[in-house]
Amino acid sequence: MSLSRNLIIHVHNKVLIDSYNIKTNKYNRYKEQLNFHENDTKLFQQLQFIFNLKEVKAIAFSSVGFELPTYNKFYQFRLKCREFCEKNHIFCLIPAGHLSASVALSHTQTMVQKGEKVMIFFLFGTRPVAVEYIRTTTSYQYIKHCTSKYPSFTQKWEKEMFDGLKPKKIILSKDPITSDLEKAQKYFESYSPVVFDFECTLENCMDPIVNKVLHLMGEKVDPYDIEVPCMGKFDVRMKQYSLFKVEPFDSVPCEKSAVIAVNQKKRVSMYASYPSFNPPELVKEIELSTFKKNKKVKVTLKLDINSFYEFYVEPFNGKNEKESKENVDDFASPGKAQMVFEKQHFSVSYFANNKQYNFNDSDGQIKTPTYISFHEKKPTVGKSAMEIYETKPKVVIFDLVKLCSISTDDVFNPKWGFKLIKVENGSLNLEFESSKGKTQSSLDILLALVLKNGRNRIEKETGKRMKEIEVEFDGFFPNETLKKNFVEAGKLLKINIVFV
């Protein structure tokens, strides 16, 4: 790349482009009506018209193409951005956010020791949001995005925001109409929080782009650099079982792999989503029948700095058994399992290496409906059970959180296809239809089926046998009857239940 290239371009969105000359320190803003589509090249023609591409060192496409309806279309558009840059010998960067946080860290010169954490609170709108980073040897790594349902600046709010990951330093980012600054300063007084004016982000919007480009190109060392997080979520599966995942808090470039036995009737599939809360889309499949002569194969996913992927399967020669699935994921250090219960849904998480891993159910959803179906010999939990209720309500149990919170049988819901029955010892059973006919079951046994679903999900993903699960309630406060049923359900599975 020619040393005469001094121009760094930032394509914000459809109407805004910034440029910065690193030699003259000259900054320009262009307001253009940009045209782009996953199958269109007008954007690149416009860039070529505005700039002399022989002077351009790098182009960052930060919010371009995000409105495309599917991950695959978004990915194809990003590929066109890369192809355009490569054709013109230009460094391509497609940042996955964190520009405001980058400006806040560098302008406040916030530094902590390796392993310590920094939280940046954005005091905009009705409720503060925050992002948390952990210090590595030479940079910061994204941990998570934090919000809370509780009133701001209360103990419950702090507990949910911190989630056990207590920061060493706090930055409060304000805008001109921020009303919570004094409250935040007083609440976090013990942290001596640094106040950062968000308008500095707008005034210095090219700073994080320029610093990141030069840092990645090895032309500048930025001590406040934030490692590039994965753009979206990747899940490599064999049938419905996940072999490994790359989460939005994982840094790129990265590589993950798993060694599996060859089953010629199966295939390995890569799913992806962006934003990560969108349903996963099938991106690529590889048939294992093409490896008939091999007992084992190695499945590999590589992501570069822009989350462009290489996904492939190759024969495994068996020389390095340490590459087995149990050793390739990030769960080597001790972690904790957690299940969060809302009134009609539950979710499953695992915490390890200062990261939170959310484990989707077999339908690819984070939040699983708390429905149990006895339509077949083996009970099913989740969306499929909820769908069966539409045609066969008498074989489906729901409202389990409510049922496990009561001690009398005079509660009734016309939507229930089951009955509450009080037995001789004073406890409650449910009577319902199953594949075996009319059946009765205690509430703790039914609740144990839900806990088992979560436990199996965690053990499948981590390879670890769970002896303890944290249980948290979201949106309501549990009574002692509900807590007792959870404890008894845990005993049936030989799991210690801890309430948080």
N, C-alpha and C positions, 0 to 999 in steps of 0.2 A: 504494500500500500504506500503510495507516494507521501513523502513528508510534507508536500505542499498542501495536503488536504487538512484544512483547519476548521471546517464548518461542521457543526453538529446540529442536526435537525430533530425537532420534536413534533410529531403529528399528534395533537391532542385528541381531536375528534373531527367531525365533518366540516367544521367551520373555523378551526383554529390551528395555526402552525407557528412554532417559534424556531428561531435559529440563533446560534451563538458561535462567534469566531473566537477560538481559543488563543489565537495569536494577537488579535487587536482588542479582544474583550468586548466586541461590539455585539449588541443584542437587537434582534428585530422580531416583530410580531406581524403575522400575515393573517388576515381574515378572508378566507376563501370559502366558497360553497363547493366542498369536495364531493366528488361522485365516486362511489365504490360499491361493489357487489362481489360475491364470491367468484363470479364468472366474468367480471369486468376488469379492465385495465386502465380505466380513465383516471383513477387516482394517481397512478404512476406517470401517466402522461402529463398530468397537472404538475407533479413534483418536478418533472424534467423541464417543464416550461418556466417554473418559478426560479429554479436553482441551476447553476452550472454543476452538474454531477461530478465533474472532475475535481471540484473543490470540496466535495462533501466527504467527511471522514466517517460519519455514522448517522443512522436514522433510527429514532425510537418511535415505535407505533404504540402509544399507551392505551387509548380507548377506541381504537378503530376496529370495527367488525364485531364488537361485543353484542350488538343488537341482532346479529344473525340468529335464526331460530334454532339451530341444532349445533351440537359440538362439532360434528363432521364438516359442516359448512364453514364454521368459524375456523377450524383447523386448515381447511383448504385455502381460505383467504390468507391466513398467516403464512402458509407456504408460498403464496404468490408474493407476499412482502419479502420473504427471504430470498426468493429467486431474483426479484428485482434488485435487491442489494448486492447479491453475489455477482450478478451480471455486470454491475457497475463498480465492483470492487469496493463496496461500502460495508462497514460493520453494521449488522442488524441487531436491534434489541427490541424485544416485546415485553416490557416490564409488567409484572403482576401486582401493581399497586404499591403501597408503602412509600409513595413519594413524599407525602406530608410528614410522615414519621421520620423519614430520612432528613428532611430539612430541620425538624425539631431537634433531632439528636445532634446534628452538626452545628447549628446556630447556638445551641445552649452548651455545646461541648461537653455533653454528658458522658462520663466514663465510669465504668465499674470494673471490678475484678472478674476474672474468668469464672463462670458458673453463677455469677450474680445477675439479677434481673432488673429491668427498667420497664415501668409502665407509663404509657402516654395516654392521658385522659383528654378527650376532645369534648369540650363543654359547649356543644352546640345543640340546638333543638330542645325538646322537652326533657330528655334524659341523657346523661353522659354515656359515651361509649369509650372503650379503651382498647389498646393493643399492647401486648406484652412481648418483650424480647429478652433473650438470655445472651450473656457475653460469652463468646468463644475465645480462642487464642488471639485472633486478629480482627474480629468483626462481631456483629450482632446477628442473632438468628431469631426469626419469628417463632413465637410459641402459639399464641391464640388471640382471637378477637373476643372481647368481653362485653356483655350486656347483662342487665339484671331486671327482673320483674318487680323488685322491691323498691320502696321509696329511696331516693338518692341520699347518700351520706348517713346511712344507718348501719347498725352492726350486721343485719341480715344482708343488706346490699353489699357491704364490704366482703362478707364471707363468700357470696356468690361471685363477685367480681374477681377476688383474689384466688378462690378455689384452691387454697392450699399452697399457691405459688407466690409467696410473699416477696414483693419487690424490694430492692435496695434503694432505688431512687424513683421519684415520680416527677413527671413533667405535666403541667396543666396547660393545654392549648386552648386559647380563648379567641373569640371573634369580637367585633365591635359591639354586638348586642348580647354578649354573654351575661347572664344574670346569676349564675351559680359560682362565679369565681371566688367571692369572699367565703361562701360556705365550704367550697373545696379546700381553700387555703387553711381555714380553721380546722376542718376535719383531718387533714393530712399534715397538720402542723409539725408533728414529730418527725416527718420525713424531710422537712425543709424543702417543699416542692419548688421547682423552677417554673416560672410562668413564661410561656411562649406565645407570641402574638401570631395568630394564624395568617394575618395579612402578609407576614413575611414570606409565607409559602407562595402567595400569589405574586409578590414582588420579586421573588427569587425562584420562580418555577423551573428555571433551567438548571439551577444548581445541582439538584439530585441527579438529573439526567447526565449532565456533563461529568460529574464526579463518578457516577456509575460506569459510564462508557470508558473513561480514562482508566479507571480501576480495573475493569475487565480486560482492557487491552494492554495492561501492564505498564501504563505510562504514568500512573500516579497511585500512591498509596493513600487510601482513605481510612483513617482509624475509626470512623463512624459508619463505615459501610454496613449495610444490611444485606446478608446473604440472600440471593434470589430465591424466593419460595416457588414451589411447584405451582404451575398455572392449572388449577382444577384438581381433580382427583382421578387416579388410575387404579383399576382393580383387575388383576389377572386371575382368572378362574378356570377351574376344570369342572364342568357342569355348573352346579350352584355353589361349589366350594371355592373359597378364595385361597389362592396360593400365596399371594402377597399384594400389598397395596402401596401406593405412593400418595400421601395426603398433602393438603394445601400447606401444612406447616413444615413439610420436608424441603430441604434445600436442594437446588439443582445447580450444576449437573449431578446426576446420581445414577446408580445402577443397582438393580435388585434381581435376584435369581432364585430359582428353586429346582432341586433335582427330584424328579418323580418317576415312578414305574410306568412303563408303556402299557397302555390299554388301548388296543387298536380300534375299539368301538367308541372311544372318546376323543375330544378335542380340547385344546386350550384356547381361551378367549380373552381378549383384552377389552375392557369397558372403560369409558372415560366420561367425565362430565365437567362442564364449566358454565356458570359458577358451580361450585361443588355441591350445592343443595339441589341442583337439577337432577332429574332421574338419569342414571347412567345409560350411555348409549354403546351399543356394540360397535367396535371399531375394526377389529381384525380377529380372525379365527385361524387356527392351524390344526389340521387333522393329524392325530397321532398314528394313524394307519400308514403314514409315509415312513415310519420308523420301525418297520416290521422286524428288522435284524437286530434291534437294540432292546436291551432289557430296561435301560433307564435313559432319560433325556434330561437336558438342562434347559429350563425355560428362563429367558432373560428379557428384561425391559431396561433400556437405557434412555435417559432423558437429558437433553442438552440444556444450555443456559436459557433457552426460550421454550423449554418443555416440548420440543420436537422429539419424537420417539423413534427408537429402534426396538422392534419386538420380534423375537425369533426363538426357534427351538433347534437344538443341536444334540447329536449323540453325546452321552456322558460315558467317559472311559473308566470311571470308578477309581481313578488315582487319588482324588481328593474328596474323601467322604465328608469333610467338613463343610462342603457346599450343599449339604442336605437342607431341606426346608426349615428344620428346627433351628438352624444356625444362621440363616440369611436374614431373618427379620430383626426388628429392633427391640425384642422383648427379653434380651439376655439378663438385664438387671431386674431386681425385684420390683414388682409393680402392684397396683391395687385395682380390683374390679369394682364397678359401680353400675347400679341400675336405677334409673330415674323414673318414677311413676307419676303420671298425670291421672286424671279421673278415668280416662278411657284409652290411654296409650302408655307404653313404656319404651325406654331406650336403654342401650347397653354401651358402656364405655370401659376403657382400660387405660390406666395412667402408668407410664414408664418413661424414664429418661427425660423427665420434665415435659412430656408431651401427653396429650389426650388423644386416644384413638377411639373413634366412634364406629361401632360395628353394625353394619346394615343387616337386616333380616334377609330371609331367602327371597323376598320380593324386591330387594335392593333399597328398602326404606329404612331411614334412621328411627323413626317412630313407628312402633308396632302396635296395632289395635289389640287391646286386651280382651280378645275373643277366643274361646276354646270350643272346637267342634269335636263331637263324638260320632260323627257320621260314619267314619271308618274305624277299624279295629284299633289303630294307633291314633290317639288324639292329635289334632293339629291346632297350632296357635297362630293368630295373626290375621292378615288380610283374607286368606282363603277361608278361614272360619267365619269371618264377617260376611263374606259373599254367600256362603252356604246358608246363613241365617235368613237370607231373602226368600229362599224356597223351603227351607226345613228348620224353622225357628225352634222346634222342640229338642233339637240335638245340639244346640249352641248355648254356651254360657257366656254372659257378659255382665257388665256392672260389678265386676269382681271386687274392685276397691270399695265400693259402697257396701256390698254384701259382707265383706270382711270387717266392716266398721260397725255393724249392728249386732245386738244381742237378743233381739226379739223377732218373732216370726210374723208380726202383724204388718210388715212392710210389703207393699205390692206395687207392681208396675205392669200395666196391661200389655206391654211389649214383651214381657218375659214368656218364654215357652216352657219354663221350669217352675217348680214350686219350692218354697221355703218350708222346711219341716224341723220342728224342735224335737230332739231325741231325749232319751231318759236322763242322760247326764247333764241336760240343760244346754248343750251346744246345738248349733244349727247345721243341718244337712241340706243339700239340694237334691231334688228328685227331678230327673230328666230322662229323655229318650236317648238311646245309644244304639250302636250296631248290634248290641246284645239284647236289646229290649229296654224295659224300664229299669233305671239304675239310680242308686243313691250314692252320694259322696259328701264327705266333710269339706268344709271350706278350706282348711289348711292343705288338704291333698290337691284341691283344684289350684290353689295359689302356688303350690310346689311345682305344678306343671309349667307355670309361667316362669318361675325362677329357674327351672331346669332349662327352658328355652334360652334364657339369657346366659346361663352358665355354659351350656354347650357351645353357644356362639363365641364366647370368650376363649374357651379351651381349644376350639377349632382354629381360631386365629392365632393364638399365642403358643399353643402346645403345652400350656401349663395347667395343672390340676388346681382348681380353685377350692380353697378351704374357708374363705371369707369373702363376703360380698357386701359392699356398702350400699345402703338403700336410702334414696333421697326422694322426697315428695315435692312435686312442683304444682303450685296453684292452690294448695290447700294444706291444712295442718292435720296430721293424723291423730286419732284418739288412741287410747291404750288398747282397745279391742283390736284395732287394725295392726298395731305394733305386735301384739301377742300372736296374731295369726301369722304374721311374717316370720316371727321367731320359730313358731312351731313348724311352719312350712320348711324353713331352713334346716331344722333338725331332721326332717324326713330325708333330706338330701345330704345330711352330714356337713352342712355349711353354716358357719357362724354369720349371723346377720348383724351388721353394725349400722345404726341410723345416723345420718349426717344432716 
